[in-house]
Amino acid sequence: MAPPFIPYDAAARLTWPDAVEAIRAGHERPRADLGDIFLGPSDGTLLTRAAFIPGLGYGVKAVSVMPGNPGRGLPSVQGAMTVFDPDSGAVTALIDSKLVTEFKTAADSVLGARLLARPDSRHLLIVGAGTVARSLVHAYAAAFPGLERITLWARRAEQARDLADDMKDAPIPPGVAEDLSAALAEADIVSTATMATEPVLQGEHVRPGTHVDLIGAFRADIREGDDALMRKGRLFVDSRDTTIGHIGELTIPIAAGVIGATDVLGDFYDLVQPGAAARGGDDEITVFKNGGGAHMDLMIADYIARAIG
């Protein structure tokens, strides 16, 4: 018999530090086998992402992407994550895909910052003011030691102000920046979570010592950081398998000869190893691409299933 479905409202029983730890510990296991399938037209796509991790099991996250749904009063993305036992193949968990994706995305970025940002980082700038930005406020505040200040910037300033007003009771209530370049001059960590198709983050404005966390770009033809940022930064990704050759943040500057694939110095499998080379000095800019992947969905789904019990 299949286990009961774990809905989105189970989020109240989860913690961000535990989610970050689930992804870190998952990368101490052997590398995952991954497979993605896209079916259907652009206005109604089924996306299936699958992973196998030895000892952890199998996971399949299937979501429908229907851009016209908001006009019907429905979410544009709906789906579920199924987890299978590594030995028997039995279904061990069924989880709302929104819950898995939300915790996976923000925990991915926080782990990247904990491995790459300066330990004395105090000020986080979030570029974007949507759903992911809300998760980042909670995740960084809960799981990043020493963080004292969070600032929001969005192209539509009213969107950033609305989110800040709505999060006045957050552990670190976010403020709002009116000017991006001025905000970059003060930030220790910059996390971009936008729907931009062209670079919104200019490398010339990023000060030495900053850690840059790029989340938004998910296709091969879009990006959030410009060539100057990619050229001057020390480059890392969460997963080589889901970023190099797949996401514009890397494919575009690689195709233009601005950087090469070998300029990506490591992913989580490298970074979690004892003594791994990451930040080389306090003045270096580290650039981290959060590309996600079914293997991290599986790591988070395993954590959710264990936490909900």
N, C-alpha and C positions, 0 to 999 in steps of 0.2 A: 504494500500500500504506500502511495506517495505521501511524503510529509506535508503538514499544513503549509499554506502559503504565508510568507512573511511580508506584511505590507509596509508601505513607506512610513507609517506612524511608529514603527519600531525604532526609528532613529533616536527617540528619547532614551533608549536603553543602551546606546552606543557611546563611546568616547573617542575623541580625536587622537589622543596619544596612543590608544590601543590600535586604532586604524593605521596610524603611521608605523607602529611596530609590526603589524601584520605584513605590511609591504616590505619592510626591511628584512624581517625574518624569512619571508618568502623568497627573497633573492639569495639566501644562503643555500637554497635547494638547487638542484640541477636546472639548467636553462629549459624553458618551456617550449613545447611544440605549439605553433599557432596556426590558425586558419580563419580567414574572413570570407564571407559570401555576401554579395549584393544582388538583390533580385527586384525586378519591377521597374516602372518608369520613374522619372525624377520627381513627379508629383505624388508618388506613392511607393516608397521603397521599403523593402524588408532587408534589414542588416542583421547578419548573424556572425558573431565573433566567438570562436571556440579556442580552448587551450587545454593542454595536458601537462601537468607538473608531476613528475615521479614522487610518490609518497603522499601527494596532496589530492590528486584525483583529476577529474575531467570537469570542465565548465563550459556552458554554452549560454551566451546572452543574446537573445533575439529581440529586436525592437522594430516596430513599424515607424516610419518617418513620413508623416502626412502634413505638408506645409499648409494645407487648407483647413486643417482641423480647428485652429483658433476661431475661425469664422463660424464654426458649428458649436462653439463652446466646449471643445475637447482639446486635450494636450496634443501637441504636434508629434511628440515621441511617447510611445507606450510599449511596454514589453515586460519580459521576465527573464531571470537568470536561473538556470537549472544546474545543480551540482551533482556529480556522480561519484560514488565510492571508487577509489583506485583499484581495489581488489575484486569486488563483486560486480561493479558496474551499476549497483542499485542507486536510485535517486535518493539523495540525502538532504537536499534543500531546494525549495522553490522561493525565489525572492523577487520583489518588485525591482525592476531594472533601475528605476529612478534612485532608489536607496543605494544600490551598489555603485552606480555611476557617480553620485554626489560624494560619497565617502572616498571612492577611489581617486577621483580627480583632485580634490583638495589635499588628501593625504599624500599623494604622489608629489605634489609641489612642496609641501612642508618637509617631506623627507629630503628632497633635493636641496632645500635651503639648509637643513640641519647638517648635511654633508659638505656643502660648498660655501655657504655664506660665512662672513666673519663672525666668530663667536660673540663679539661685543655688539652685534647688530641690534639697534634699538627702534628703528623707524621703518615701517613697511608702507610702501606706496602701492595701491592697487589701481591699475588702469582698466576701467570698465566698472559698471555698476549694475550688473545683471544678477542672475541666479548664482553663477559661480563666484562672483565677488562676495556675495553674502556668505557662502560656505567658507571662503578664504578668511574672512574676518574671524569667524568662530574657530577655524582650524589652526590658524597661526597663533591666535591668542591662547589657545589651550595647549598647544604642543611645541611652541617655540620659546625656549627659556630666554628671559631677558627682554623680550619685546615690550616696549612701553607705549608706542604711538602707531596708529594706523590712519592713513590718509587715502581718500578716494578721489580719483579724477575721471571724468567721462566727457566725451565730446559734447554731449547734452548735459550742461551743468545741472539742470533741474533734476535729472535722473540721479546724479550723485548726491544731491541735497536730499532727495526723497529717501534714498537708501540710508543715508546717515541719520535722518530723522527717525526712520523706522527701527534703527539699531542703537538708540540711545541707551538701552539697558544691556548692551553687550558687555562682556568682561573688559574689553578695550573699545569704548565707543569711538567710531571713526569720525575723523574730521573731513573737510572737503577742500581740495585745492582748486583754485581758479585757473592757474597757469601751470602747464605740464613741465616746461623746462625749469621753472623755479622749484617745483616740487622735486624734480629729479636731483637738483643740487643739494637737497637735504636728506634724501632717502638712502638707507643702507641696503634694503631689499626692494626690488620692483617686480611686481607680479602683474602680467598683462592677461586679461580675460575678456577679450573683445570679439566682435564679429567683423573686424576690419579685414579687408581684402588686400590693402596696400599698407606698407609700414606705418605704424602709429608711433613707434619708439625710434628716435634718432640717436645713433651712437655718439654723436658729438656732444650730446647733452648729458650722457651718463658719466658720472664722476668715478674716478679711480676707487677701487675697493668695493664697488657695488656688486651685489648678486642679482642677476636678472632671470626671472622665471617666466618663460613664454608658454602660455596655455592655449590661446584662442585658435590659432591656425590649425586646421585639421585636414586640408586638401593640399594637393601638390602645387596648386596655382595661387595660394594665398599665404600671407606672412604678416607678422606684427613688428619684427625688428628689421632695420635696414642693413645695407652692406657694411656700413661703418661699424655698426655694433658687432656683427659677426666677425669682422676682420680684427677688431681690437680685443674681443673677449676670448677667454679660455673656455672652450666649448665642451659641453657634456649633454647627454640625453638620458631619459629614463630607460629607453630600450632602443638599441640599434635596429632591431628587427621591425619596429613600427614607425621609425622616423626617417632614417636615411633611405632615400629613394621613394619616400611616400609623402612627405610633408614639405610644403613650400618654404618653410623657415630654413630648410637645408637644401632642398632640390634646386631652388632658384639661384642662390649664390654659388652652389657647386657648378651648375650649368654655365654660369657666367665666369667661372674661373676665379671668383673672389676668395673662395676657400676650397679645400679638397675634403673628401670623405675621411681622410686620415687626420684631419684637424679636429675631428670629434675624438676626444681623449678618453672617453669611457662612458659606460652606462651603469645602472644600479648594480648589475652583477659584478662589475669591477669595483665600484665605489664602496660596497659594504665589506670588502675584504680588509682584514687587518693591515694597517700601514699603507692603504691605497693612496696614491698620489692624487690630490684634488686641488685645493687652492694652494698656490705657490708662495703667496705673500699678501700682506694687507692691502697693497695698492692694485692688485690684479682685479679685473672685472671677470666674474664668472657668469657664463650664459648657459642656462639649462632649458632644454626643450622638453616639455611635458607632452608626450604623444599618446600616453595611455597604452592600452592593449588588453586582450582577453586574459592574459596571465595575471595581471593585476586585478581585474574583475574577479578572477577565481580566488586570489589571495584575500580580497575583501569579503567576498561571499562566504568563504570558510570562516572568517572572523565573525561575520554577522550570525551565521548559523550556530557557532559555538556560544556567542554572547546571549543569543535569544534562548538557546537551549531547547 
